[in-house]
Amino acid sequence: MASRAKAYAVHRVPGRIRFRVPERRGDAKFFGEVEQCLRRLDGVDHVKTNPVTASVLVHHQGEIADLARAAFGNDVGKLVEIVLGSPPLARTVRTEIATIDETVRRVTNGEMDLATLASCGLLAMAAVHLLTGRQPVMAVSLGWYATELLRRSGAPDNGRAAAD
């Protein structure tokens, strides 16, 4: 038997999950088989596949872990290996961003992180737009993104300011 394709969970909310099977992109027969196998599972309300985008959308009842266990014991388990973690590209991007963040912190002796550096860059771009008079609306947007990035990243360490 050929090795099973990996089906990566790329988005899920209660009752709905989307998988991508990138290695079988464009294989209409494969996605048709997956769709038929999933439709036979208890708790599956609706299945829609798209071979062009390598996507499998499943509307279901109950917990996704229960669906995954049922799929493993079903014919679909012979076709795909369900991976509930991030796809390799997303993991790689997260790892690279974490590496860049660590480098920024090391080079600045902990004074800045990647979010702060990116916010400074966005604010500098906003200043250029304001000073040159080009697209002032863009300056407002850039400023908003910069402050939102700082807010979401937890902003600078407040304890450090008290120690200075």
Order of alpha helices (4+ residues) and beta strands (2+ residues): beta-beta-alpha-beta-beta-alpha-alpha-beta-alpha-alpha-alpha-alpha
